[in-house]
């Protein structure tokens, strides 16, 4: 779970570099702090699933 903007970005990077599937929740905090975050991550090859 993302605790704050900077800590959450660290969680996200760790999840992106880990092998297998990772789950990061509360990412709304991160997306508010970075312009077009999802588009930039997709450009790097990241895949995501929004569960709700």
N, C-alpha and C positions, 0 to 999 in steps of 0.2 A: 504494500500500500504506500502510495506517494505521500510523504509527510509535509513537504513544502516544495517550492520551485527548484531550488538548487539540489536539495537531497533527492527530489523526484527525478531530476534529469540524470543523476548518478544511477538511480535504480534503472532507468530506461536504458542507459548505455550498457549496464551490466547485463540486462535481459537481452539486448541485441547481440552481445558478444558471446553469450552462453550457448552451449550446444543444446539442442532439443527445444521444447516449447516452454516459454516463460509467460507468467501472467503478472501484469502490472495493473493495479487498480487505482482509482482516484486520479487519473491522468488529466483531468480537466484543469487541474492546477498548472500543469506543465504547458498545455496548449494555449493557455491565456498569456503565458510569458514569452512565447516564441511565435513569430509570424510564420504562418503556413507550415507548422510543424509536421503535420501528417504528410503533406506533399513532399517535403524535404526527406522525410524518412522513407517514403515510397520510392523516391528517386535513388535512394541507397539500396533498395531491394527489400526493405522491411515489409512484412505482412502483418495485418492486425485483424482482430475480430472484436467487434463491439458487442458486449453482452449486456442485456438490460432487463 
